[in-house]
Amino acid sequence: MNDAIVHAANKHFSSNYFEARQKFRDYVRDAVIGEAAAYPSPARGPRGEELSTDVAWFGDRGASKVGILISATHGAEGYCGSAAQLDWLAERGYEKLKSDEAMLLIHAINPYGFAWDRRVTQEGCDLNRNFIDFTAPLPQNEGYDALADSLVPSALEGPVFAAAEAAIEKYRATYGEIAYRKARTTGQYRHATGMFFGGFGPTVARETLERIVSDYSIASRRLVLIVDYHTGLGPYGYGELQCEQASGMSGYQRARDIFGHSVTSPDLGTSSALILNGTQDDYWQRLLGDRHVYVCLEFGTYPPEVARPVLRADHWLYAYRQTEIDHKFGRDIRKRVKEHYYPDRTDWKEMVLYRSRQVHRQMMEGMSA
């Protein structure tokens, strides 16, 4: 076991959003040369605390090549991304930047989800389904429509629950597992309290990202490399570098040129994720085209069938038991979400930091190449 990485893991991972935010601010302050800013959120934490997305810029403000590290797109997955960002700061990655290079760290783009241990934003949206063009017709998901009342039933036990499970199993038997996964996870835009809801319009978190991008003039750069940290898909502790369909095969090739042959693509069927609607890369593709490389660094936790009841309970709580969200019953459900997306184990945290360091190195080399 690498004692240095274990020590770093114990230091950089946090127990909640507020600890993670304070660490981020402290690490940036200690770096001295970074430029920090905070973007307040209108949402509040479980005790009414103020929330924010915090950012730090390192390097020349006029650099033509910029790397971006983003944590907590799916709030409860922010423990991983925050720790990776802190590790980059602690390892003084900014000292490796050359004269025409810069790095932008975006900490907790979805601070509500991070603070409440939910994947979704304050609007109940999956942020990684929210980047569609809302002036165009919304994507249809007839499979989800058919299963909506079963995926998030009005009861988690008894006849209603049994009927919901039977309906899901019938759908899987009739249409197959891939069709079921597509129905459940690719994004839907009709059921506001349902899973993987993409929204009826841009979320606050999306607007915050767009504001940050504007404030730092990202659209004018010659090359932008984005690493967006996620957890929950794939083998335990393995960090998969996923491309998104929005960038197509040319985006995949650009990513592979920088990050190597471990990069996966939904177009090729090599990714643990399916082709999704409204991903963050839809935004980067519209903004930058072939001047960007986006990868989702996805760390596996537990199997999908373990995730399903966890997410179902979370959505059910907010749809049907809002008065109990911050009582013991609700806190127990939120704890289960946190534990699924953040295995608080030394081996998992060690794997996260080891792979993150590799990806950060490749990213820095890619800017210099």
N, C-alpha and C positions, 0 to 999 in steps of 0.2 A: 504494500500500500504506500503511495506517495505521500509522505508526511506533510510536505509543503502544500499540496493541493487539499489534503484533509484539513489542515489548519485554515487555509483560505476559505474552504466551504463552511467551516464552523463560524468564521468571521463574517462572511458576506451574505449568507442567507438570513432572512429575517423572519420573525414570528407573525408579523402583520404589516399592513400597508404603511402605517404611521412610522414604524421602526425603519422600514425600507426607505421611505422618503427622507427621514432624518439622516440616515447613513449616506444616501446619495448626496444630499446637500453638504454634509461634512466632508465627504471624499472630494467633491468638486472644490470646496473651499481649500482643502489641504493641497490640492494640485496647484493652486495659486494662479496658473496661467489660463485657466478656463474662464469662459464668460457664461454666467448663469442667469436663468430667468424662470419665472413660474407663471403658469396659466391657470388661474383659479377656475374651479368648477362650480356651477350652481347647485350641484348635489351636495349632500352632507353625509357624514359617516354615521355609524351606529349610535354614537352618543352626541350627534349634532356637530361633529368636528368639521372644520373646513377641509376641503379636498383640493388637490391641484395636480396638474401635469407639470413636472419639472424638466427643464432642458439645460444642457450644457454644450457649449461650442468650444472646440479646440482647433487652433490653427488659424491660417490667414482667412479673414472674412471674404477676400476676393478669390479664394482658391477655385480652380476649375474642376477639381476632383474632390468629391465629398462622400464620406461613409456615414451611414445613419444606422444607429442601433435603437430598436424600439421594443419596449416591454409593456406587458399587460394589455395587449389588444383584446384578449379575453381575460378579464380582470383577475380571476383566481389563478390564472397561469402566470401572473406577474412575479411570483416568488422566484421562479427560475430566471426570467429575463432581468429582473432587478439585480440578482446576484451576479449574473454574467456581466452586466454593465459595471457593477462595483469592482469586479475582478479586473476588468480592463483598466479602470482607473487606478486600482491598487498596483497593478503591474506596470503603471506609467506608460500605457500604450501611446499616449499623446506625444511622448518624447521621440517616437519613431516616425512622426509625420514629417514629410518633406515640405519644401517651400510652397509648392502649389497644391497642397493637400490639407484637408480639414476633416474633422469628425464631429458629428452632431449626435448627442445622446438624448433620446426622448424617453423619460422615465414615467411610467404609468399613464399611457395615453387614455386609458379607461380607468380613472381613479375610483369611480363609484364601484365598479365590479371588483377591483382589487380590495377596497376597504370592506366590502360586504361579503367577500368570498363568493362572488357570482361570476359566471362567464360573461354575462350580458351587461349592457350599459344601463344607465338610469332609466332609459325609455323601455327597457326589456328587450333590446335588440342585440343580436349577434353582430358585433362591429365588423367582423370579417365577411358579412353578407350585406353590409350597408353601403358599399361604394358603387352602387349601380347609378345609372343616369335616371333620376326620378322624373325627368321630363318626357321620357319614353315610356311605352307600355311596360308594366311590371312583369317580370318573369312569372310564368305559371308553374305550379307544382301540384298536379292533380293527384299524385300519389299521397302527398301530405294531406291534401284536402280530405281524401278518403279515410285517413288514419288519425286526423286531428284529435277527435274526442277519445281515441284510444291511447295515443301517445301521452296525452295529459288528461286523464280521466278526472271526473269530479270526486272520486274517492280512491284511496290507495289500498283498500281492502274490501271484502264483501262481494256481492253480486256484480256491482258496477265494475270493479277492478277485474274480476274474473272474465266478464264479457269483453273488456278492453284487451286483455291478454289473448283471449281466443281470437279476436278480430285481427290482431297483429300476426299471430301464428298462421292464420288462414291466408293473410296477404303474402307472407313469406313463402308459404307452400305453393301458392298459386303463381306468383310472379318471380320468385327467386330472391336470393340474398342480395344481389347487387341492386335490383330494383327497389328492394326495401331500404337499403342504405341510401340510395339516391333520393327516395321519397323523404326520408327522415332528416338527412343532413345537408343536402345541397343548397338549401335556402328556400324560405317561403315568405310571402308578402301579404297574407290575408289574416293570419291568426296571431293577434298581438300578444297573447299570453303563452303562445306555443313555443316549441323548440326551434332554434335556428331561424328565428324571425328576423327578416332583413329590414323591417321598418316601412313606414309610409312616407318617409322623408329623411334627409340627413340628420344624424344624431349630433348631440353636443360634442362627443368625442371625435367624430369625423370632422366637424367644423373646427375643432381645436387643432387637429393635424393640419388641416388646410391653412389655418392661420399661422402656425409655426413654419410651414413650408414657404408661405409668402413672406413672413418676417425675415427669414434667412435666405431669401432669393434662390431657393433650390432649383426653380425652373430654368434659371440662366446657366446652370453648371454644365460642363462638357461631359462629365461622367459622375453618376450617383450610384453607389452600392448600398443596398438596404438589407439588413438582417433583422427579421421580425421573429422574436422568440415565442414559441408555443409549447404546450405540453398536452399529453393525453392520447396521442396516436402512436402506434408502433411498439416494438419490444421495449421492455423496461430499461430505462436509462440510455437507450440508443438515440443519438441526435441525428435525425434525418434532415437533409437539406432538400426541401421541396420547392420546385418552381410551381407557378400557377398558370392556368390555361391562358390568361389574358396576354401574357408575353409570347405565347406560342413557342414553336420549335426554335426560333431565332433567340428568344430569351433564354431558353434552356441551354442552347449552345454557348451563349455568353456566360451563363452561370457555370457551366462545366469547364470553360476555359480558365476560370478563376478558382473554383472550388473543387475541381476534379471530378472523377467518375462516380463518386458517391451521390452526386446530385440526381434527384428523381423528377419525373414529370408525369402529370395526370394524362397528358396526351399519349404518352407511351405505355401507360398502365403500370409504371414502375413505382408510383407514389402510393403511400398508405392512405392518402386522401383522394377523393373523387374530384371531378371537375365541379367547381362551385360557382355560384352566382355572387357577384358583388364583393369580391375579395379586395383586400388592400392593394393588390397588384393591379387591379382594374384602374385604380386611381393613378398609380405610378406610370402605367402604360399610357394613359391619356395625357398625362403631364409631360412625360419625358421620352416616350417611344424607345428607340434603340440606344438612347443615352443612359439607360439605367439597367441595373441588374438587381432583381429582387429575389431573395430566398427566405422561406419560412424555415427556421431552425426548430424542428419539432422533436421534443424529447418524449419518448414513450413512458407511460406509467402503468396502467392496468388495462385488461382487455375491454373491448367495446361493450360487452354484455354486463360488465361491472359498472360501466359509465351510465348505461341507460337508466337504471332505477335511481341513480344519484341525480341525474339531470331531471328526470321526471318528478322526483320529490321536490326539487328546487322550484320548478315551474308551477307545480301544484300548490306549493306553499304560497307563492305570490299571487296565484289566481284565485285560490279558494280560502286561504287562512291568513289573510293579511294582518289580522289583529294579533297573530301569534308569531310574527316574523322575528321579533326580538325577545320573545319568551324562550324558556328552555327548549321547548319543542322545536321552534324555528332555528334556534342556535345550533341544535344538534344536526339539523338538516344542512345548515351552512357549513358546519364542521366536516360533514361527509364530503361536500363538494371540495373543500380545501384539501382534504386528505387524498382525494382522488387525483387532483391536478398538481399536488405538491407532496410527494412522498418524503416525509421528513426523516430520511434515513441517510446515513453517511455515505453508503455505496452509491446511491442515486445522485446525491449532490456532488460527489467526487466525479462521477461520469459526466455530469452537466458541465462542470468547470473545465475538465480535460478537453472535451469536444469543443466547448466555446473558445478556449484558447487557440485551438487549431484553426477554427473558422475565423477568429479575429486576425490571426497571422496571415491567413490566405487573403483576407479582405485588404489588409494593409499592403501586401505584396501585389495584389491586383490593382490597387490605385497607382502603384509605382511602375507597373509593367508598361 
